[in-house]
């Protein structure tokens, strides 16, 4: 099942959904969504989604939407792939809480280049929000 993260709205009309993985690289969700369903207008670039896979719910961010005849084709990467093109400076932790570890981890990240294709709509604050959201979502895991 696929959900819009904002509002936890199920995308019941989604079909042809597939999660594909390349070793040490992308973890990508693709699906189609009919334009006859009003929710299609909410499926835009940089929108966060949740989808079930074999390991439970995974968080994704839409990086491309293609409008076709009667449906849209949606492409989304797992949010942790946002870190693929970042460098983490040296970090040493010992006996700290998960939230402290994630906070220090977030402070040690610096960008090499944009992890998704650049659009004029993308701004530095939205990139910072994406990394902040990534770190907030990561707090769900035991550290």
C-alpha positions in Angstrom: 0.0 0.0 0.0 1.2 3.5 -0.8 0.3 6.6 1.3 0.9 10.3 1.1 2.9 11.0 4.2 1.3 14.3 4.8 -2.1 13.4 6.2 -1.4 9.6 5.9 -3.8 9.4 3.0 -3.9 6.0 1.2 -3.4 6.1 -2.6 -5.9 3.2 -3.2 -6.1 3.9 -6.9 -2.3 3.4 -7.4 -1.4 0.4 -9.6 1.6 -1.2 -11.4 3.6 -0.4 -8.3 7.1 -1.7 -8.1 10.1 -1.3 -5.7 13.5 -1.9 -7.3 16.9 -1.8 -5.8 20.4 -1.5 -7.2 23.2 -2.7 -4.9 24.7 0.1 -2.9 22.7 2.7 -4.9 19.0 3.5 -5.4 16.0 2.0 -3.8 13.2 3.3 -6.0 9.4 3.1 -6.0 7.5 3.5 -9.3 3.7 3.4 -9.8 0.9 4.7 -11.9 -2.0 6.7 -10.7 -5.2 7.6 -12.6 -5.9 11.2 -13.4 -9.6 10.5 -12.8 -8.8 10.4 -9.1 -8.5 13.9 -7.5 -5.5 12.9 -5.4 -3.3 12.8 -8.5 -2.8 16.6 -8.2 -1.1 16.0 -4.8 1.6 13.8 -6.4 4.3 16.4 -7.2 8.0 16.4 -7.1 9.5 16.6 -3.5 6.3 15.0 -2.0 6.9 12.4 0.7 5.3 8.9 0.5 5.2 5.8 2.6 5.0 2.3 1.0 5.0 -1.2 2.3 7.8 -3.6 1.3 9.2 -6.8 2.7 10.8 -5.0 5.6 7.8 -2.9 6.6 7.0 0.7 5.7 9.6 2.7 3.9 9.7 6.5 3.3 10.1 7.8 -0.2 10.3 11.2 -1.9 8.9 11.8 -5.4 11.6 13.0 -7.8 9.7 12.8 -11.1 6.1 12.7 -12.3 5.2 12.1 -16.0 1.7 12.8 -17.2 0.4 10.1 -19.7 -2.9 9.4 -21.3 -5.3 8.9 -18.4 -2.7 8.4 -15.7 0.6 9.7 -14.3 3.8 7.7 -13.8 5.4 8.5 -10.5 9.1 7.9 -9.6 10.3 8.1 -6.0 13.5 7.4 -4.2 13.8 6.1 -0.6 14.6 9.1 1.6 17.9 7.6 2.8 19.2 7.8 -0.8 19.1 11.6 -0.3 22.4 11.0 1.6 24.1 9.2 -1.3 25.8 12.4 -2.5 26.8 13.8 0.9 29.9 13.6 2.9 29.8 12.9 6.6 32.8 14.3 8.5 34.4 12.4 11.3 32.0 11.6 14.1 32.7 9.8 17.3 29.9 8.9 19.7 29.8 6.8 22.9 26.7 6.0 25.0 24.4 8.7 23.7 20.7 8.6 22.9 19.4 8.0 19.4 18.2 11.5 19.1 21.6 12.9 20.2 23.4 10.6 17.7 21.1 11.7 14.8 21.5 15.4 15.8 25.3 15.1 15.6 25.0 13.1 12.4 22.9 15.8 10.8 25.4 18.4 11.8 28.3 16.4 10.2 26.7 16.2 6.8 27.9 18.4 3.9 26.7 18.3 0.3 28.8 17.3 -2.6 26.1 18.0 -5.1 22.3 17.9 -5.4 21.1 14.3 -5.0 18.2 14.7 -7.4 17.8 16.6 -10.6 17.8 20.4 -10.1 14.6 22.3 -10.8 13.9 26.0 -10.5 11.4 25.1 -7.7 14.2 23.6 -5.6 15.6 26.0 -3.0 18.2 25.7 -0.3 15.5 25.8 2.5 13.7 22.9 0.8 16.9 20.9 0.7 17.6 21.6 4.4 14.0 20.6 5.2 14.5 17.3 3.3 17.6 16.5 5.3 15.8 17.5 8.5 12.8 15.4 7.6 15.1 12.5 6.9 16.7 12.8 10.3 13.3 13.1 12.0 12.0 10.0 10.2 15.2 8.2 11.2 14.4 8.6 14.9 11.8 5.9 14.5 14.6 3.3 14.4 16.5 2.1 17.4 20.0 3.6 17.7 
